[in-house]
Amino acid sequence: MLSVEATAIPDVKLISPKKFGDHRGFFSETYNRASFKEAGIDLEFVQDNHSLSATVGTLRGLHFQSAPFAQDKLVRVTKGRILDVAVDIRASSPTFGRHVAVELSAENWKQLLVPVGFAHGFITLEPDTEVLYKVTALYGPQNDHGIAFDDPALGIDWRIPHDRLVLSDKDRKHPRLADLPRYFG
């Protein structure tokens, strides 16, 4: 059982799985292919990823993979809280260059479906945050790309001053959207 909510960009979905609790704790079916298909999300996930970010302000992204390793992602948080961001990089899309930013947390139990053709990134808002995400294609290092997190054309408010961000060297060097080849039509 799950509910699917629209976001400002219709192809990006906010999903809320049901959570059943009692004196022992809780149970939640976070993914069921049949339930997702019934809700109009017919994807085959092939890999699960899990990250731990120890420090508040850890920013991972904005990442995407090009064909033939382009990925849909289903993102959730099991510990802590993030601001999760999906940027439309489909050149022919009416929402090209726009983004959706949603807070995901262990408390709100929401998930974000980021489809192929979107760059994805998140910033941690609590220490020791754990993020899990399913993907529809395996990792392809030669098809791994990114966009500058601080591209002014994107207008993303990461909620934390840039001088306090924790980034990888790789994520500091991504090109701006205007300088990115058109990977998605």
N, C-alpha and C positions, 0 to 999 in steps of 0.2 A: 504494500500500500504506500502510495506516494502522491504528493501534489506537485504540479508543474506550474510555475509562475512565469509570466512574460517579463522581459526586461526592456530597457529602452531600445535595444537592438533585438528584434524578434528571434533571430537564430540562436542567441545566447539565452539559455534557460536556467532558472533558479529552481532547484528541486529540493523538496522537503520530504525525506522518508519518515514514516511513522516511527515513534519511539515509545516503547511500552516499559513503564517502570513499576517497581514495587519495593518492598523492604530489602530485597537482595541486590538491587541495582536496576539495570535496564536491558532490554533486548531491542535491536533494530535490524531490519533487513535493509542494508544500505544499497544493495544492487540486486536486482532480479531481472534477468533479460526479458522474460515474458511480461512482467509488469511495466517495464520501460517501453517495450514494443506496443503494449496496449495504450500507453500514454503518448504514442507517436514518436518515440525515440528508438529507432531500430539500428543499433550499432553493435559491432562485435569487438569487445575489448580484448587485447592480446598481451598486455603487460601492465603490472601495477608498480608504481613508484612511491617511495616514502622518503620524506626529508625531515630533518630536525634542524631548526635554526635557534641557536642558543641566545642570541641577542635581539632585543627590540630594535627595529629599524633595519633588519636584514632584508634586503631587496633582491629577489631572484627574478630576472627577466629584463626585458620582454623577449620571450623565446617562441620559436615555431620551427617546424620542419617542412621542407618542400617535398613535392612528389618525387619518388614514389613512397616516401616515408611520412607524408603529411598526416597529422594526428588530430583526432577529436580527443578532448580531455574531459574527464569527470573528476572534479576537484572537491575535496572535503578536508576538514580539520578535525583531528582527534584529540588534540591538546593545544590550548592557547587560542589565538585569534589573529586573523590576517585581513588585509584589504586585498581582495582578488580582482585583477584587472584583465579584461579581454579587449583587444584593439582590432577592429576590422581592417584587414589589409587586402581585401578583395578589390582589385582596381575598378571593376565595373559595378560595384555595390553602391547603392544610394547612401549607405552609412560608412563609406570608405573613410578611414582616418578617425572615426569616432570610437568611443570606448564605453564600456560598462564597468563600473567599479562597485563591488558588493563586499560587505563584511561577512566573512565566514568564521565560525567559531565552534569549539567543542560544545558550547552552551546552546547556540541556535540550531545546530545540527543540519544546516542547509548545505547543499552542494551546488556547484556551478558547472554547467555543461558548456565547454568552450569548443565550438566546431572548427573543422578544417577551414583555413583562410583567416584565422585570427591569431595574433601574437598574444602570448599569455605571460603574466607576471604577477607576483604578489610581494607584499611587505608585511613583516611580522609586527604585530601591535602588542604582543606579550612575550616575555622570555620563554625559552624552551618550547617553542611552538612546533607541533608536528603536523605535516600536511601529507595526505595520501591522494594519489590520483591515478586513475585508470586511463590508458591510452589505446587507440585503435590501430596503431602501427608501432613496430619496433623502433628503437633508437637507431638512427642512421647518421653517424658523425659527419659524413660528407654533405648531408642535407640539413644540418643544424644551423640555424640562423637567428638573428635577433635584431631588435630596433632599440635605439637609445631611449632609456627610461625617462630621460629629461628633455626629450624633443619638445620644444615649445609649441609646435603645431598640434601636438596631441592634447596638451592642456590637462595632464593628469595631476591631481592633487594627491600626493602620496602620504599626506598628513604628518610627515616628519621632515624637518629641515634637511636639505641635501648634504650639509656638512656633518650630519649625524648618521648617515646611511652606511650600512655595511654591505659592500658589493664585491663580487669577484672581479679580477682584472678583465676577464672576458666581457662581463656585463658593462664595464666602463667604456668599452671600445666599439659598441654596436653603432651602425650608421643611423642617421635620421630617416624618417619615413620617405621624405622627398628623394633621398639618395639610394633607396632600396630598389633593386630590380623588382619587376612585377611578377612575383611567383604565382599569384592567384588571379585569374581573369576577371 
